[in-house]
Amino acid sequence: MMTQHEFVDAIISVAQSKGYLVENSRNGKQIDFGHKKLHEGHLIKLYPSILATGANISSLIESVAPGRPCSHKPMREIVAKVNKLNSTMLSRKSLT
């Protein structure tokens, strides 16, 4: 399982690769989902629950950052990619 720091870095990296603007704020880096943002503090609160199989990402986001429905679908896609990357990383570690 990835660490909290690795999780935050991975989410931000995948968001950037998908074309989302990542800015620096007083709360660390933040992902701009079009007028609504999730910052590192939100991401830390989502870890590790959001990585669980079957996690209700919309409910989790609402619990830490209410009023950001435009972030739900993109975060589902970002988390799916991060989970895939994490699985690949774990598979490679088990081969060594």
N, C-alpha and C positions, 0 to 999 in steps of 0.2 A: 504494500500500500504506500502511496506517495505521502510525503509529509505535508503539513499545512502550507509551508513555504513553497514547496514544489507544486502544490495544487494551485495556489494563487498565481504563480508564474505561468503555469500551463494554461489556465483560463485566460489570462491576459494575452499570452502569445497566440493562442488559437483565435481569440477575438480579433486581434490585429490581422492575422492571416485571412480572416473572413471579411476584412475591410472595415471593421468598426474602429472608430477613432478612440485612441487611448490617450488620456491626458493626465497630467500631474495635478493633484489637488492637495489641500491641507490634510486630507485623509489618505494620502498615498495615491497610487495610480487609480484611475477610474475609467470604466468602459462607457462610452456614450452610445446609447441605443436610440438616439433621435429624441432629444429633449428630456430623456430620463436616463439616469446614470446609476451604475453600481460601482462602488469603490472597494478598495482592498478590505476595509472593515466589514462590509457586507459579505464579501467572499469568505473571509475568515469565519464568520458566523455560520455560513452555509456548509463548511467543511466539518466532518466527512459525510454528513447526512445526504448531501446532494449527489454523492457518488454511488449511493446504495442502489442495487437493482430494484426497479419499480418505484423509485423516489418520486413523490409528487412535487416536481420542481416549482410549479406555480405557487403551491401552498407554502413551500419553503421560502421562496423569494418574498411572498407577502408577509411572512412572519418576521423577516429581518429588514425589509425595505418595502413597506406598503405603498400602493399607488404607482407601481411601475409595471403595468401589464404588458407594455411594449417590449419588456426585457424577457418575458417568459419563453416565447418561441425561440428567439436566438440563443438563450441560455440552454434550452433543451438540446439544441444542435451543438453548441460548444461543449457541453458536458458529455454528450455522446462521443465526440471526437477525443476529449481528454480521457474518457474511460477506455477508448480503443487504444490510445497511445500508452496508457498505463498498463493495459493487458499485454501489449507488445513488449513493453519494457520488462514486465515481470516474467514473461516467457523467455526472454533472452537471458535474464539473470539465472533462471532455473537450468538453463543449458550449460552454464559455466561451472 
